[in-house]
Amino acid sequence: MYQEPRPGIAWPSPHLRELKGAVRALLGLDDDTAVIIRQLICGEVGCPPLETVVEVRSMDGEAHRWTLHRSAEQLTENELRATLLHHRPG
């Protein structure tokens, strides 16, 4: 059954869907692995106002997390690739 979003609840932006797809492709993830991308307000001195957290959770509960100090809308696939592949989980 298709449901409309509740008022005030936005669907993920097309850019966020693209970033999630890029994470899946870069890390070779299966459909059972969750990819979560969140934007958080950064209150630390010298930190940009928004940061993006990428989290990957497998079915066995193992989680990996990366923090990028840019808003999700500013992130490019190349920046995402550089971060994820440079700090790839073992």
Residue pairs with C-beta under 8 A, 6 or more apart in sequence:
5 11
13 72
13 73
15 72
15 73
16 37
16 72
18 77
19 37
19 54
19 72
19 75
19 77
19 80
20 35
20 37
22 77
22 80
22 81
23 29
23 35
23 37
23 54
23 56
23 80
23 84
24 33
24 35
26 80
26 81
26 84
26 85
27 56
27 84
27 88
29 35
29 56
32 58
32 59
33 56
33 57
33 58
33 59
34 55
34 56
34 57
34 58
35 54
35 55
35 56
36 53
36 54
36 55
36 56
36 57
37 52
37 53
37 54
37 55
37 72
38 52
38 53
38 55
39 50
39 51
39 52
39 53
39 71
39 72
40 50
40 51
40 52
40 53
41 49
41 50
42 48
42 49
42 50
42 51
42 69
47 69
48 69
48 70
48 71
49 71
50 70
50 71
50 72
51 67
51 68
51 69
51 70
51 71
52 67
52 68
52 70
52 71
52 72
52 75
53 65
53 66
53 67
53 68
54 65
54 66
54 67
54 68
54 80
54 83
54 84
55 63
55 64
55 65
55 66
56 63
56 64
56 65
56 89
57 63
64 89
66 83
66 84
66 87
68 75
68 79
68 80
68 83
70 79
